[in-house]
Amino acid sequence: MKRVLLGLALVAALSAPAFAQAKITLTQMVSQGWTTEADEALAQKFTTETGIGIEFQVVPADQYSNLLKVKLSSGEAPDIFWIQSNKWTVKTDIDAEKNALDLTNEPWVKTMPAGKIESVSYKGKVYGQGYYVKGISFPVVYNKTLFASLGLKVPRTYAEFQKVSDALLKAKVTPIFESIPAGWHHVLWVMQIGGQYAQLQPGVVEALNANKITLSQVKPFVTAISQLQDIAKRGYFGKDYLANNLSDWESQLAARKAAMVLSQPGDINTLKKDFPDTKDEFGIFLIPLADNQLTQTDPAGPAHFGSKTSKYPEAIKKYFAFLARKENLQYKLDHTDGWTAIDVADSVGIEQHYIPAEKELLATNPKTGIIWQAAVSYVNDQWMEIG
């Protein structure tokens, strides 16, 4: 297994003996943050088992989409490439009919749930494989102990959220840790609650996808955008949100310098592991912009595809089959920080690891809504520009 970071220049390379000895090497291009050490360990296991090497080409998130399109159009596609998949991007991002291997008849396809199969298919054919985190998508992670010490309750409306944030400011705590340089993270505030927009303005998704209206005509969306601007103006993001490094959120919450952040529920486990001295407890609640109280869910997520022009189509299929094996899916879940559940078909029999905070929130807010980028055709394509 080999891992390189691509961008304007080659930044780093890590190699393993098994990779060097491989007769076939599959190049795998991925946006930074989509793969973890668990994926690398599985790649190493695959190399040991088959003799086929895997090279990860990791590209900064803000460069990934454009670089992939250049490689596809120039005929220089890697053997395997990833996209933030949904039922539209399979066409718009990679033109799967032209550029991707047809995987429809691979036995592992049935291990993906119906929503995931739809997100990697085009015109009835399956072109991708994706097993992403399952559960509540990017709720607000908050310091429960800090809230309790200040007599604060979880907000269910934006007005209540303002009161909580004002109280935190008064206590000299930054209410929310946010990072604009990441380019994508702050967009979550308004895109994760697409279900609320659809509930408040029935028929809006269909109208947007048919180009009958624009986003500016979605009144609850405009409300949420205005409230996000209000959050920044009121100082709820603190003084440094235009320069913050996203990776610093754990230390900020553990030290009570910040009280809230948008993150995955399982990241609470990672925070506690990385900062074992903190005695505070952490919980989650739903993004309250536009008074949202629908549990946000994501049926799509990152997925990988095989290149139609690859010299090694059978090796790619062998690798995908390897990743779909039950023991390897379980390994990915068990060894991926921040994951408490993996989105696979129930029939596979994976042991999920939902944390109590997730179970509690799902029990009290059983109604769900699909995130905006998985419901509206062009939102995900324009994500970084929106950011």
C-alpha positions as CSV (number, residue, x, y, z in Angstrom):
1,M,0.0,0.0,0.0
2,K,1.2,3.5,-0.9
3,R,-0.3,6.9,0.0
4,V,0.6,10.2,-1.7
5,L,-0.9,13.6,-1.2
6,L,-1.6,15.3,-4.5
7,G,-2.2,19.0,-5.2
8,L,0.1,21.7,-6.5
9,A,3.0,19.5,-5.6
10,L,3.9,16.0,-4.2
11,V,3.8,16.5,-0.5
12,A,4.4,13.0,1.1
13,A,4.8,9.4,0.2
14,L,4.6,6.3,2.5
15,S,5.3,2.9,1.1
16,A,5.1,-0.7,2.4
17,P,7.2,-3.7,1.3
18,A,4.2,-5.5,0.0
19,F,3.4,-2.6,-2.3
20,A,6.9,-2.6,-3.7
21,Q,6.6,-6.3,-4.5
22,A,3.2,-6.1,-6.2
23,K,3.0,-7.0,-9.9
24,I,-0.2,-4.9,-10.3
25,T,-0.7,-1.5,-8.7
26,L,-4.1,0.1,-8.6
27,T,-4.1,3.9,-8.2
28,Q,-6.9,5.3,-6.1
29,M,-7.7,9.0,-6.1
30,V,-9.7,10.4,-3.2
31,S,-10.5,13.7,-1.6
32,Q,-8.7,14.4,1.7
33,G,-10.8,13.3,4.6
34,W,-12.7,10.6,2.8
35,T,-10.4,7.7,3.8
36,T,-8.8,6.7,7.1
37,E,-6.2,4.5,8.5
38,A,-8.8,1.7,8.4
39,D,-8.9,1.9,4.6
40,E,-5.2,1.8,4.4
41,A,-5.0,-1.2,6.7
42,L,-7.6,-3.0,4.5
43,A,-5.6,-2.1,1.4
44,Q,-2.5,-3.6,3.0
45,K,-4.4,-6.7,3.9
46,F,-5.7,-6.9,0.3
47,T,-2.1,-6.6,-1.1
48,T,-0.9,-9.3,1.3
49,E,-3.8,-11.6,0.2
50,T,-3.6,-11.0,-3.5
51,G,-0.3,-9.4,-4.4
52,I,-2.1,-6.4,-5.9
53,G,-0.9,-3.1,-4.7
54,I,-3.0,-0.1,-3.8
55,E,-1.7,3.5,-4.2
56,F,-3.9,6.2,-2.5
57,Q,-3.6,9.6,-4.2
58,V,-5.0,12.1,-1.7
59,V,-6.1,15.5,-3.0
60,P,-7.0,18.6,-1.0
61,A,-10.8,18.9,-0.8
62,D,-10.9,22.3,-2.6
63,Q,-9.0,20.9,-5.6
64,Y,-10.4,17.4,-5.8
65,S,-13.4,17.9,-8.1
66,N,-11.7,20.0,-10.7
67,L,-8.6,17.7,-10.8
68,L,-10.7,14.6,-11.2
69,K,-12.7,16.2,-14.1
70,V,-9.4,17.1,-15.8
71,K,-8.0,13.6,-15.4
72,L,-11.2,12.0,-16.7
73,S,-11.4,14.3,-19.8
74,S,-7.7,13.8,-20.6
75,G,-7.9,10.1,-20.5
76,E,-5.6,9.9,-17.5
77,A,-8.0,8.7,-14.9
78,P,-6.7,6.7,-11.9
79,D,-7.9,3.1,-11.7
80,I,-10.2,4.0,-8.9
81,F,-11.7,7.4,-8.1
82,W,-14.1,8.7,-5.5
83,I,-17.0,11.2,-5.7
84,Q,-19.5,12.6,-3.2
85,S,-22.2,10.4,-4.8
86,N,-25.9,10.9,-5.3
87,K,-28.2,10.0,-8.1
88,W,-27.2,13.0,-10.2
89,T,-23.4,13.3,-9.6
90,V,-22.9,9.8,-11.2
91,K,-23.7,11.6,-14.5
92,T,-22.7,15.2,-13.8
93,D,-19.4,14.6,-12.0
94,I,-18.0,11.6,-13.8
95,D,-20.3,10.7,-16.7
96,A,-20.3,7.1,-15.5
97,E,-21.5,5.6,-18.8
98,K,-18.4,6.9,-20.5
99,N,-15.8,6.7,-17.6
100,A,-16.8,4.0,-15.1
101,L,-16.8,0.2,-14.9
102,D,-20.2,-1.4,-15.0
103,L,-20.5,-3.2,-11.7
104,T,-24.2,-4.2,-11.9
105,N,-23.7,-7.9,-11.8
106,E,-21.1,-8.0,-9.0
107,P,-22.5,-10.2,-6.1
108,W,-21.6,-7.6,-3.5
109,V,-24.1,-5.0,-4.9
110,K,-26.8,-6.5,-2.7
111,T,-24.8,-5.6,0.4
112,M,-25.6,-1.9,-0.1
113,P,-28.9,-0.5,1.0
114,A,-31.4,0.7,-1.6
115,G,-30.6,4.4,-1.0
116,K,-26.9,3.8,-1.6
117,I,-27.5,1.7,-4.7
118,E,-29.5,4.6,-6.2
119,S,-26.7,7.0,-5.4
120,V,-24.1,5.1,-7.4
121,S,-26.4,4.1,-10.3
122,Y,-27.3,5.6,-13.7
123,K,-29.9,4.4,-16.1
124,G,-30.4,1.2,-14.2
125,K,-26.8,0.2,-14.0
126,V,-24.6,0.2,-10.9
127,Y,-21.2,1.9,-11.3
128,G,-19.9,2.5,-7.8
129,Q,-19.5,1.1,-4.3
130,G,-20.0,3.0,-1.1
131,Y,-20.2,2.1,2.6
132,Y,-20.4,5.4,4.5
133,V,-21.3,6.3,8.1
134,K,-24.9,5.7,9.0
135,G,-27.1,7.7,11.4
136,I,-27.7,11.3,12.2
137,S,-25.8,13.5,9.7
138,F,-23.8,16.3,11.3
139,P,-25.9,17.3,14.3
140,V,-24.6,19.9,16.8
141,V,-22.2,18.3,19.3
142,Y,-22.2,20.2,22.6
143,N,-20.6,20.2,26.0
144,K,-23.4,18.8,28.2
145,T,-21.5,19.5,31.4
146,L,-20.9,23.1,30.5
147,F,-24.5,23.6,29.6
148,A,-25.6,22.2,32.9
149,S,-23.2,24.3,34.9
150,L,-24.7,27.4,33.2
151,G,-28.3,26.2,33.6
152,L,-28.7,25.9,29.8
153,K,-31.1,23.6,28.0
154,V,-30.9,22.2,24.5
155,P,-32.5,24.7,22.1
156,R,-35.3,23.5,19.8
157,T,-35.9,26.9,18.0
158,Y,-33.6,29.5,16.7
159,A,-34.8,32.0,19.3
160,E,-33.8,29.5,22.0
161,F,-30.5,29.0,20.3
162,Q,-29.8,32.7,20.4
163,K,-30.5,32.8,24.2
164,V,-28.1,29.8,24.8
165,S,-25.4,31.5,22.7
166,D,-25.8,34.8,24.4
167,A,-25.4,33.1,27.8
168,L,-22.2,31.4,26.6
169,L,-20.8,34.7,25.4
170,K,-21.6,36.2,28.7
171,A,-19.6,33.3,30.3
172,K,-16.7,34.2,28.0
173,V,-17.1,30.9,26.0
174,T,-17.2,30.9,22.2
175,P,-20.6,29.4,21.5
176,I,-19.7,27.6,18.3
177,F,-16.4,26.4,16.8
178,E,-16.5,27.0,13.1
179,S,-13.8,27.0,10.3
180,I,-14.3,28.9,7.1
181,P,-10.9,27.9,5.6
182,A,-12.1,24.3,5.4
183,G,-14.4,25.5,2.6
184,W,-17.2,23.0,3.1
185,H,-17.9,22.8,6.8
186,H,-19.8,26.0,7.4
187,V,-22.1,25.2,4.5
188,L,-23.5,22.3,6.5
189,W,-25.5,24.7,8.7
190,V,-28.0,25.4,5.9
191,M,-27.7,22.2,3.8
192,Q,-28.2,19.6,6.4
193,I,-31.8,20.7,7.2
194,G,-33.2,20.2,3.7
195,G,-36.0,18.1,5.2
196,Q,-37.3,21.1,7.1
197,Y,-37.4,23.2,4.0
198,A,-39.4,20.5,2.2
199,Q,-41.8,20.2,5.2
200,L,-42.4,24.0,5.4
201,Q,-42.7,24.5,1.6
202,P,-44.3,21.3,0.1
203,G,-43.3,20.5,-3.4
204,V,-40.1,22.6,-3.2
205,V,-37.7,19.8,-4.1
206,E,-39.6,18.8,-7.2
207,A,-39.9,22.5,-8.3
208,L,-36.1,23.1,-7.8
209,N,-35.1,19.9,-9.7
210,A,-37.4,20.9,-12.5
211,N,-35.8,24.4,-12.6
212,K,-39.2,26.0,-12.0
213,I,-38.0,28.0,-9.0
214,T,-34.6,29.2,-7.6
215,L,-33.2,28.8,-4.1
216,S,-34.0,32.4,-3.4
217,Q,-37.7,31.4,-3.7
218,V,-37.4,28.8,-0.9
219,K,-38.5,31.0,2.0
220,P,-37.3,28.7,4.9
221,F,-33.9,28.3,3.1
222,V,-33.6,32.1,2.9
223,T,-34.5,32.3,6.6
224,A,-31.8,29.8,7.5
225,I,-29.2,31.7,5.4
226,S,-30.2,34.9,7.2
227,Q,-29.9,33.2,10.6
228,L,-26.4,31.9,9.7
229,Q,-25.4,35.4,8.8
230,D,-26.9,36.5,12.2
231,I,-24.8,33.9,14.0
232,A,-21.6,35.3,12.5
233,K,-22.6,38.9,13.2
234,R,-23.5,38.3,16.8
235,G,-20.1,36.7,17.5
236,Y,-21.4,33.2,18.1
237,F,-18.5,31.8,15.9
238,G,-16.0,33.8,17.9
239,K,-13.3,36.1,16.7
240,D,-11.2,33.5,14.7
241,Y,-13.7,31.6,12.6
242,L,-12.2,33.1,9.4
243,A,-8.8,31.5,10.3
244,N,-9.7,28.5,12.5
245,N,-8.3,25.0,11.6
246,L,-11.1,22.6,11.6
247,S,-9.0,19.9,13.3
248,D,-8.8,22.1,16.4
249,W,-12.5,21.7,17.4
250,E,-11.8,18.8,19.8
251,S,-9.3,20.7,21.9
252,Q,-11.6,23.8,22.0
253,L,-14.6,21.8,23.3
254,A,-12.5,19.8,25.7
255,A,-11.0,23.0,27.2
256,R,-14.4,24.7,27.3
257,K,-13.1,27.4,25.0
258,A,-16.0,26.6,22.7
259,A,-19.3,24.9,23.5
260,M,-20.6,23.6,20.2
261,V,-19.6,22.3,16.8
262,L,-21.2,20.5,13.9
263,S,-19.8,17.0,13.7
264,Q,-20.7,13.4,13.5
265,P,-22.2,11.7,16.7
266,G,-19.3,9.2,16.9
267,D,-16.8,12.0,17.1
268,I,-17.7,12.3,20.7
269,N,-16.0,9.0,21.2
270,T,-12.9,10.3,19.4
271,L,-12.9,13.5,21.5
272,K,-13.0,11.5,24.7
273,K,-10.2,9.2,23.5
274,D,-8.0,12.1,22.4
275,F,-8.6,14.1,25.6
276,P,-8.9,11.4,28.3
277,D,-8.4,14.0,31.1
278,T,-11.6,15.9,30.3
279,K,-14.4,15.0,32.8
280,D,-17.0,16.7,30.8
281,E,-19.7,14.8,28.9
282,F,-20.9,15.6,25.4
283,G,-24.2,15.3,23.6
284,I,-25.9,16.1,20.4
285,F,-29.0,18.1,19.2
286,L,-30.4,19.0,15.8
287,I,-29.4,22.2,13.9
288,P,-32.1,24.6,15.0
289,L,-32.0,27.0,12.1
290,A,-35.5,27.6,10.6
291,D,-36.7,26.0,13.8
292,N,-35.7,22.6,12.5
293,Q,-36.5,19.5,14.5
294,L,-36.3,16.8,11.8
295,T,-33.4,14.3,12.2
296,Q,-31.1,14.9,9.3
297,T,-30.2,11.8,7.3
298,D,-27.9,11.2,4.3
299,P,-28.7,8.3,2.0
300,A,-25.6,9.0,-0.2
301,G,-22.1,9.9,0.8
302,P,-18.6,9.3,-0.7
303,A,-18.3,6.3,-3.0
304,H,-15.6,4.9,-5.2
305,F,-15.8,3.8,-8.9
306,G,-13.5,1.9,-11.2
307,S,-12.2,3.5,-14.3
308,K,-13.5,2.2,-17.6
309,T,-10.0,2.8,-19.2
310,S,-8.1,0.9,-16.5
311,K,-5.7,-1.8,-17.6
312,Y,-6.8,-3.9,-14.6
313,P,-10.6,-4.1,-14.5
314,E,-10.6,-7.6,-12.9
315,A,-8.2,-6.4,-10.2
316,I,-10.5,-3.5,-9.4
317,K,-13.5,-5.9,-9.1
318,K,-11.5,-8.2,-6.9
319,Y,-10.6,-5.2,-4.6
320,F,-14.3,-4.1,-4.4
321,A,-15.4,-7.7,-3.6
322,F,-12.7,-7.8,-0.9
323,L,-14.0,-4.6,0.7
324,A,-17.5,-5.9,0.7
325,R,-16.8,-8.9,2.7
326,K,-18.5,-8.9,6.1
327,E,-15.3,-9.1,8.2
328,N,-13.8,-6.2,6.3
329,L,-16.9,-4.0,6.6
330,Q,-16.9,-4.7,10.3
331,Y,-13.2,-3.8,10.5
332,K,-13.9,-0.5,8.7
333,L,-16.6,0.3,11.2
334,D,-14.7,-0.8,14.3
335,H,-11.5,1.1,13.3
336,T,-12.8,4.3,11.9
337,D,-12.8,7.1,14.4
338,G,-16.1,9.0,14.6
339,W,-18.2,6.1,13.1
340,T,-20.8,4.4,15.2
341,A,-22.7,2.7,12.4
342,I,-21.9,1.8,8.8
343,D,-24.6,2.0,6.0
344,V,-24.9,-1.5,4.7
345,A,-27.9,-3.8,4.2
346,D,-29.2,-5.3,7.4
347,S,-28.8,-8.8,5.9
348,V,-25.0,-8.4,6.1
349,G,-25.3,-8.7,9.9
350,I,-22.9,-5.9,10.9
351,E,-22.6,-5.2,14.7
352,Q,-23.4,-1.4,14.9
353,H,-22.2,0.8,17.7
354,Y,-24.7,3.6,18.2
355,I,-23.8,5.8,21.2
356,P,-26.5,6.6,23.8
357,A,-26.8,10.2,22.6
358,E,-27.8,9.0,19.1
359,K,-30.3,6.5,20.5
360,E,-31.9,9.2,22.7
361,L,-32.1,11.8,19.9
362,L,-33.6,9.3,17.4
363,A,-36.1,8.3,20.1
364,T,-37.2,11.8,20.8
365,N,-37.1,13.0,17.1
366,P,-38.2,10.0,15.0
367,K,-39.2,12.1,12.0
368,T,-36.4,12.4,9.5
369,G,-35.5,14.7,6.6
370,I,-33.1,14.2,3.7
371,I,-30.2,16.6,3.6
372,W,-30.4,19.2,0.8
373,Q,-27.4,18.0,-1.2
374,A,-29.0,14.6,-1.5
375,A,-32.4,16.0,-2.5
376,V,-31.6,19.0,-4.9
377,S,-29.7,18.0,-8.0
378,Y,-27.2,20.8,-8.2
379,V,-26.4,21.7,-4.6
380,N,-23.6,19.2,-4.1
381,D,-22.0,20.2,-7.4
382,Q,-21.8,23.8,-6.3
383,W,-20.9,23.1,-2.7
384,M,-17.4,24.6,-2.6
385,E,-18.5,27.7,-4.6
386,I,-21.3,28.1,-2.1
387,G,-18.8,27.8,0.7
